[in-house]
Amino acid sequence: MTFVSDPTVIPTDSKSTDDSRSLRKEELLPRLEVTLGEANEIRANVFVQVHARATDDVATINATSVVQGSLCGPFCRWSTTLPSRTVLRDLGKGKTVAAVATVGDPAFWSPELPNLYRLESDLSCGDKVVATWSQEIGLRRLGIRGHSFWLDGKRRVPRGVAHSLGSVDLTTARSSFAAVLQNWPEDNICTEADEIGVWLMARLWPDEGSKTRSSEAISDRLKAIGQHPSVCCVVLSMEDAVRLQSVIRRRGTLLVGCEVDGVASPPEKIPSDIDFLLLTLSRGAVPHVDWINAHETLPLVAWEHCEEHSSDEFIRCRQQCDALQSRLAAWGVANSSERVFRDWAGYVFG
């Protein structure tokens, strides 16, 4: 889990009317990075770290700077738990300003129990508060084990419905036990998914719809959606995965995958630091036979495209994921003469 948040600016001179100078100060103000450290059922360490945006940001981040605040929770839509408050403990002077909250009996985020915590923090330089942050975070234990996704100690096989840009009926998606793959999900959708418990897969494609996004725009969006525990996976193009390797390495527990054509021969090389591959398939198709022995260390997710469906028909699309699973299982048995083909990590339809 790694979240990056922008601060609320605290003006240092309330009488100043120089807009350009105010903008410059805001540009130089640091970002807050929240990372889940060692975590188990007894306690979890949540690290809060302040990063300067620019090398000349010595006026804001200096030897007297301290980040302080508290973490309160859990709060959950589907359960009632008495929240507790944990104070941030300063970690002393170093290359960055940092603190830690050691949460006892932590409540982790999952689609079944989407537990959230409220982080209130501020950055002080001497006796002045320079910036404040207020955000909800989820403590998410997500990773890869073998060829599968594991969330909060359990194997997860997401069965997703592909959804275009715009609003999504997340309540129906949750009741259908369906994950959602969406192009460039907006913040309000991610926030709702955080609260009600829906597994989101964000497809950050450079030329989706009428817009063409630069690698910088994709990088910014990748950092922003990292604040949301519901966004478990991000899907990039192969080219952007190469260009954004430095950003991907700071992803925390956010899983990053590449989209590839599953009907064609597998690509010879895959960008480093990629967690999984999303194989796109035309309606009723199966992967190229060479996928049987290709990239054996990476989990594979299958996406069967279908233009003739309503993405709000979550129940029917969820059933199509089951049909896709059966077809791919038969394909694996038919083409694996020496050993059983590895399990698929997930399925998407639409």
C-alpha positions in Angstrom: 0.0 0.0 0.0 1.4 3.3 -1.0 -0.6 6.5 -1.2 0.6 9.9 -2.4 -1.5 13.0 -1.5 -1.3 16.7 -2.2 -1.4 19.1 0.7 -3.9 21.8 1.6 -1.8 25.1 1.4 -1.6 27.2 4.5 -0.7 30.7 3.4 2.4 32.1 5.2 1.3 35.7 4.5 -2.4 36.4 4.5 -1.9 39.9 3.2 -0.1 38.8 0.0 -2.0 39.2 -3.2 0.8 38.0 -5.6 -0.9 35.1 -7.4 2.2 34.1 -9.2 4.2 33.9 -6.0 1.4 31.9 -4.3 1.4 29.5 -7.2 5.1 29.1 -7.0 4.9 28.2 -3.3 2.2 25.7 -3.9 4.2 24.0 -6.6 7.1 23.7 -4.2 5.1 22.3 -1.3 5.8 18.6 -0.7 3.7 15.6 -1.2 2.7 13.1 1.5 3.4 9.4 0.9 1.7 6.8 3.1 3.1 3.3 3.1 2.0 0.1 4.8 5.0 -1.5 6.5 5.1 -4.7 8.5 1.6 -5.8 9.1 -0.1 -8.8 10.8 -3.3 -9.5 12.8 -1.8 -7.9 15.9 -0.3 -4.7 14.6 0.4 -2.7 11.5 3.0 0.0 10.9 1.8 2.9 8.7 4.6 5.1 7.6 4.0 8.8 6.7 6.8 10.4 4.7 7.1 13.9 3.2 8.8 14.3 -0.1 10.0 17.6 -1.5 8.7 18.4 -5.1 11.8 20.3 -6.1 15.5 20.4 -5.2 15.3 24.0 -4.2 12.5 23.3 -1.7 14.7 24.0 1.3 12.4 26.7 2.8 9.7 24.1 3.4 11.7 20.9 4.1 14.5 21.8 6.6 16.1 20.6 9.7 13.2 21.9 11.9 10.4 20.3 9.9 8.1 17.8 11.6 5.1 15.8 10.3 2.5 15.1 13.0 -1.1 14.0 13.3 -3.1 10.9 13.9 -4.8 7.9 12.3 -8.4 7.1 13.4 -10.5 4.1 12.5 -11.6 1.7 11.3 -14.8 2.9 9.6 -16.7 0.4 7.5 -20.0 0.5 5.6 -20.9 -3.1 6.3 -19.7 -3.5 9.9 -19.6 -1.6 13.2 -16.3 -1.4 15.0 -15.4 1.1 17.8 -12.7 3.3 16.2 -9.5 4.1 17.9 -7.0 6.9 17.5 -3.3 6.3 16.9 -0.9 9.3 17.1 1.9 9.6 14.6 5.4 9.1 16.1 8.2 11.2 14.7 11.1 9.1 13.3 13.7 11.8 13.8 15.9 13.6 11.3 16.9 12.0 8.0 16.8 12.6 4.3 13.1 13.1 4.5 10.6 14.0 7.2 8.8 10.9 8.4 6.6 9.5 11.1 4.9 6.2 11.9 1.6 5.1 13.4 1.6 1.6 14.9 -2.1 0.5 14.7 -3.1 -2.2 17.1 -5.6 -4.9 16.0 -5.7 -3.5 12.5 -8.7 -3.9 10.2 -7.5 -4.5 6.6 -9.4 -3.5 3.5 -11.1 -6.1 1.4 -14.3 -6.1 -0.9 -16.1 -8.0 1.9 -15.1 -5.6 4.6 -13.9 -2.3 3.1 -12.3 -0.9 6.3 -11.0 2.7 6.1 -9.0 4.9 8.3 -8.9 8.7 8.5 -5.4 10.2 8.4 -5.1 13.8 9.7 -1.6 15.2 9.5 0.3 18.5 9.1 3.8 19.7 8.3 5.3 22.2 10.7 8.5 24.2 10.0 9.5 25.7 13.3 6.4 27.2 14.8 4.5 27.5 11.5 2.1 24.9 10.0 3.0 24.9 6.3 0.6 22.3 4.9 -2.1 19.9 6.1 -3.4 16.6 4.8 -6.8 15.0 5.4 -7.6 11.7 3.6 -9.1 8.3 4.0 -6.8 5.3 3.5 -7.2 1.6 3.5 -4.7 -0.9 4.9 -4.5 -3.4 2.0 -2.4 -6.5 2.0 -2.2 -7.4 -1.7 0.4 -9.3 -3.6 1.3 -12.1 -5.9 1.9 -15.7 -4.8 2.7 -18.2 -7.6 0.4 -17.3 -10.5 -2.4 -15.9 -8.3 -3.5 -12.6 -6.7 -3.6 -12.8 -2.9 -5.5 -10.3 -0.8 -5.5 -10.3 3.0 -4.1 -13.8 3.1 -6.6 -15.4 0.6 -6.3 -16.3 -3.0 -8.4 -14.0 -5.2 -9.6 -14.7 -8.7 -11.3 -11.5 -9.9 -14.1 -11.9 -12.4 -14.5 -8.5 -13.9 -16.8 -6.6 -16.2 -15.2 -4.2 -18.7 -16.8 -0.7 -18.4 -16.3 2.3 -20.6 -15.7 5.8 -19.4 -18.3 7.4 -17.2 -20.5 6.3 -14.3 -20.7 2.8 -13.0 -23.4 1.0 -10.9 -21.0 -0.2 -8.3 -23.8 -1.3 -5.9 -24.9 -3.8 -8.5 -21.3 -4.8 -9.2 -20.8 -5.6 -5.6 -24.0 -7.6 -5.2 -22.9 -9.6 -8.3 -19.5 -10.3 -6.8 -18.0 -8.7 -9.9 -14.8 -6.7 -10.3 -14.8 -3.7 -12.6 -12.2 -3.0 -15.4 -12.6 0.7 -16.4 -10.7 3.1 -18.6 -9.5 6.0 -16.5 -11.8 5.7 -13.5 -12.7 9.0 -12.0 -12.0 9.9 -8.4 -15.6 9.7 -7.3 -15.9 6.2 -8.7 -12.7 5.1 -6.9 -14.0 6.7 -3.6 -17.3 5.0 -3.8 -15.6 1.6 -4.5 -13.3 2.3 -1.5 -16.4 2.7 0.7 -18.7 -0.1 -0.5 -16.0 -2.7 -1.4 -15.5 -3.3 -5.2 -12.3 -4.5 -6.8 -11.3 -2.0 -9.5 -8.9 -2.5 -12.4 -7.8 0.8 -13.9 -6.9 0.7 -17.5 -4.7 3.8 -18.2 -4.6 3.6 -22.0 -2.8 6.5 -23.8 -5.5 7.0 -26.5 -8.8 6.1 -24.9 -11.9 7.8 -26.3 -11.3 11.2 -27.9 -8.3 12.1 -25.8 -4.6 11.3 -26.2 -2.7 11.2 -22.9 1.0 11.7 -22.5 3.2 9.5 -20.3 3.3 12.3 -17.8 -0.5 12.3 -17.6 -0.5 8.6 -17.1 2.2 8.9 -14.4 0.2 11.5 -12.5 -3.0 9.4 -12.7 -1.1 6.3 -11.6 0.1 8.2 -8.5 -3.4 9.6 -7.8 -5.3 6.4 -7.9 -2.7 4.8 -5.7 -4.6 6.6 -2.8 -7.6 4.3 -3.3 -7.4 0.8 -1.8 -10.2 -0.4 -4.2 -7.9 0.1 -7.2 -6.0 -3.2 -6.8 -4.7 -3.4 -10.4 -3.5 -0.9 -13.1 -3.2 -1.9 -16.7 -0.7 -0.1 -18.9 0.5 -0.4 -22.5 3.9 -2.0 -23.0 5.4 1.3 -24.1 4.2 3.2 -21.0 5.3 0.4 -18.7 8.9 0.9 -20.0 8.7 4.7 -19.8 7.3 4.7 -16.3 9.5 2.2 -14.6 10.7 4.6 -11.9 7.0 5.3 -11.0 6.0 1.7 -11.0 8.8 0.8 -8.6 7.1 3.0 -6.0 3.7 1.4 -6.4 3.5 -0.3 -2.9 0.9 -3.1 -3.1 -0.7 -1.7 -6.2 -0.4 -4.5 -8.9 0.7 -3.2 -12.3 0.1 -5.2 -15.5 0.6 -4.9 -19.2 -2.1 -5.5 -21.9 -1.1 -7.8 -24.7 -2.8 -9.5 -27.7 -3.6 -13.0 -26.5 -4.5 -14.3 -30.0 -1.0 -13.4 -31.3 2.3 -14.9 -30.4 3.6 -13.8 -27.0 6.0 -10.9 -26.9 9.6 -12.0 -26.3 10.3 -9.4 -23.6 8.2 -8.0 -20.9 9.0 -4.8 -19.0 10.6 -5.3 -15.6 8.6 -4.8 -12.4 5.4 -5.9 -14.1 3.2 -8.1 -11.9 0.8 -9.7 -14.4 -0.3 -9.7 -18.1 -3.8 -9.0 -19.4 -4.4 -11.1 -22.5 -7.1 -9.7 -24.8 -9.2 -12.1 -26.7 -11.8 -11.6 -29.4 -15.3 -13.1 -28.8 -15.1 -16.8 -28.5 -11.4 -17.0 -29.2 -8.6 -18.8 -27.2 -5.0 -17.8 -26.7 -2.2 -18.5 -29.2 -0.8 -22.0 -28.5 2.6 -20.5 -27.7 1.2 -19.0 -24.5 1.3 -22.5 -23.0 5.0 -22.1 -22.2 5.4 -18.3 -22.4 6.3 -16.0 -19.4 5.7 -18.8 -16.9 6.5 -16.7 -13.9 3.8 -14.2 -14.5 0.1 -14.4 -13.6 -2.3 -14.2 -16.6 -5.7 -12.5 -16.7 -7.9 -13.2 -19.7 -10.2 -10.4 -21.2 -12.8 -11.5 -23.7 -14.0 -8.6 -25.7 -17.7 -8.2 -26.6 -19.1 -5.0 -28.0 -22.7 -6.3 -28.0 -23.3 -6.1 -24.2 -24.4 -3.6 -21.7 -21.7 -3.1 -19.1 -24.4 -2.6 -16.5 -25.6 -6.2 -17.0 -23.2 -7.3 -14.2 -24.9 -10.6 -13.5 -24.9 -11.8 -17.1 -21.3 -10.6 -17.7 -20.2 -12.2 -14.5 -21.6 -15.5 -15.8 -19.7 -15.0 -19.0 -16.5 -14.9 -17.0 -17.4 -18.4 -15.7 -17.9 -19.6 -19.3 -14.6 -18.1 -20.3 -12.9 -19.9 -17.4 -14.3 -23.2 -18.6 -13.2 -22.6 -22.2 -9.7 -21.7 -21.2 -9.4 -24.7 -18.9 -10.3 -26.9 -21.9 -7.8 -25.1 -24.0 -5.1 -25.6 -21.4 -5.7 -29.3 -21.1 -5.8 -29.8 -24.9 -2.5 -28.1 -25.4 -0.5 -29.1 -22.4 0.8 -32.6 -23.1 3.5 -32.8 -20.4 1.9 -30.9 -17.5 -1.2 -29.0 -16.6 -1.2 -25.3 -17.7 -1.0 -22.9 -14.8 -4.2 -21.4 -13.3 -5.5 -18.2 -14.7 -5.3 -15.3 -12.2 -8.6 -13.6 -13.3 -11.2 -13.2 -16.0 -12.8 -10.1 -17.6 -15.7 -9.9 -20.1 -17.0 -7.0 -22.0 
